[in-house]
Amino acid sequence: MTDDGVDEFVRALSRVHSGAIGALVELAELLRKVRLVVAVRNLPVPGEPIAIPVIKTDDGKALLPCFSSESSLLLWSARGEFGEFGTLPALPIFEEALAGPFEGIVFDLAGPNRMIIERDILLSAVHLARSGDRPEA
């Protein structure tokens, strides 16, 4: 595994999209370890909520964008509209997408690994990741 695990995360996400057996479990395990990049409108002061931009699809769906790296974010945000960014654990990003008005997450919007993660996958992955938090009986 690389230092940050993002390469493994991208592979697991690709495997989930292709329907590979066991890929969702692998993705859920990586959610607990990987940090992803998110764009923010302004860097918040401690205690202030983070304002993450929303991407609207042609059919009106709201997606939360996240990125594998700063360079991937910059491919999308070359206009400088969202010059600020933060690195957050993947699990809270997935949870934020479920809690907010989002239909899912768009990952690496401008490439190189563009994928949409829909709510059902988010919900399953978060549930599996959080099931590891419970003490065994």
C-alpha positions in Angstrom: 0.0 0.0 0.0 1.3 3.5 -0.8 1.8 6.0 2.0 -1.6 7.5 1.6 -3.5 4.5 0.1 -5.2 6.6 -2.6 -4.0 4.4 -5.4 -5.6 1.4 -3.7 -8.8 3.4 -3.1 -9.0 4.3 -6.8 -8.5 0.6 -7.7 -11.2 -0.5 -5.2 -13.6 2.1 -6.5 -13.0 1.0 -10.1 -13.7 -2.6 -9.0 -16.9 -1.5 -7.2 -18.0 0.1 -10.5 -17.3 -3.1 -12.5 -19.2 -5.2 -9.9 -16.2 -7.2 -8.7 -16.9 -9.5 -5.8 -15.5 -8.3 -2.5 -14.7 -4.8 -3.9 -17.2 -3.0 -1.7 -15.7 -4.6 1.5 -12.2 -3.5 0.3 -13.5 0.0 -0.4 -15.1 0.2 3.1 -11.8 -0.8 4.7 -9.9 1.8 2.8 -12.5 4.5 3.8 -11.1 4.2 7.3 -7.5 4.8 6.2 -7.5 7.1 3.2 -7.5 10.9 3.1 -9.1 12.7 0.1 -8.9 16.3 -1.1 -12.0 18.5 -1.1 -12.4 22.0 -2.4 -13.6 24.7 0.0 -14.9 28.2 -0.6 -12.9 29.6 2.3 -10.7 28.1 4.8 -12.8 27.9 8.0 -11.7 29.0 11.4 -11.9 26.3 14.1 -15.5 25.4 14.9 -16.9 27.0 11.6 -18.5 24.6 9.1 -16.7 23.9 5.9 -18.4 25.2 2.7 -17.9 22.6 0.1 -19.0 23.4 -3.4 -21.9 21.4 -5.0 -21.8 20.1 -8.5 -25.1 20.1 -10.4 -25.6 17.6 -13.2 -27.6 18.3 -16.3 -30.6 16.5 -14.8 -30.3 18.6 -11.6 -28.7 16.0 -9.3 -26.4 17.5 -6.6 -23.0 15.8 -6.2 -20.2 16.5 -3.7 -16.8 16.7 -5.4 -13.7 15.1 -4.0 -10.3 14.4 -5.4 -7.5 11.9 -5.2 -4.9 14.7 -5.0 -4.3 18.4 -5.1 -3.2 18.1 -8.8 -6.5 16.4 -9.6 -8.4 19.3 -7.9 -6.4 21.8 -9.8 -7.3 20.2 -13.2 -10.9 21.0 -12.3 -10.4 24.3 -10.6 -8.0 25.9 -13.0 -10.2 29.0 -13.1 -9.2 29.6 -9.5 -12.9 29.6 -8.3 -12.0 27.1 -5.5 -8.4 27.8 -4.8 -8.7 26.6 -1.2 -8.7 22.9 -0.4 -8.4 20.6 2.5 -7.5 16.9 3.0 -10.0 15.0 5.0 -10.5 11.3 5.9 -12.6 9.6 3.2 -15.2 8.2 5.7 -16.4 11.6 6.9 -16.6 12.8 3.3 -18.8 9.8 2.4 -20.9 10.5 5.6 -21.3 14.2 4.7 -22.6 13.2 1.2 -25.2 11.0 2.9 -26.2 13.7 5.4 -26.4 16.5 2.9 -28.6 17.1 -0.1 -26.3 15.1 -2.4 -27.2 12.2 -4.7 -23.6 11.0 -4.4 -20.0 12.0 -4.8 -18.2 12.8 -8.0 -14.6 11.7 -7.7 -11.8 13.4 -9.7 -14.3 15.4 -11.7 -11.7 16.5 -14.4 -9.8 13.2 -14.4 -7.8 11.1 -14.4 -10.1 8.8 -12.4 -13.6 10.4 -12.9 -16.3 8.2 -11.2 -19.6 8.9 -9.7 -20.4 7.2 -6.4 -24.1 6.9 -6.0 -26.0 7.0 -2.6 -26.5 3.2 -2.5 -22.8 2.6 -2.7 -22.1 5.4 -0.2 -24.6 4.0 2.2 -23.3 0.4 1.9 -19.6 1.4 2.2 -20.2 3.6 5.2 -22.2 0.9 6.9 -19.5 -1.7 6.3 -16.8 0.8 7.4 -18.6 1.7 10.6 -19.4 -1.9 11.4 -15.7 -2.3 12.2 -16.2 0.3 15.0 -18.4 -2.0 17.1 -16.9 -4.1 19.8 -17.3 -7.8 19.3 -19.8 -9.5 21.7 
